Amino acid sequence: MKNDSIEKRVILLAQYIIDSKDTVRGAAKKYGVSKSTVHKDVSERLKEISPSLYDEVRKVLDENKAERHIRGGMATKLKYKKLNALF
């Protein structure tokens, strides 16, 4: 029974990441689990449960990884823009 619920969570997280193009951190926040759990689910467990779904998730995660330096730069830019607006 426990394994069944884990498999359901793994597939649910995978579908969410594919559909929303969200990050591991975003998926963890949405479903109330840790980033480590999401990462383990979609990078290890999913590979055994559904290799085709794993490939789709991997593409999204690789894309997110390639773009994260851009998102980080934008977040920093926005932070300082807001700080400057206060003064």
Buried (B, 14 or more C-beta within 10 A) or exposed (E): EEEEEBBEBBBEBBEBBBEEEBBBEBBBEBBEBEBEBBBBBBBEBBBEBBEEBBEBBBEBBEEBEEEEEEEEEEEEEEEEEEEEEEE
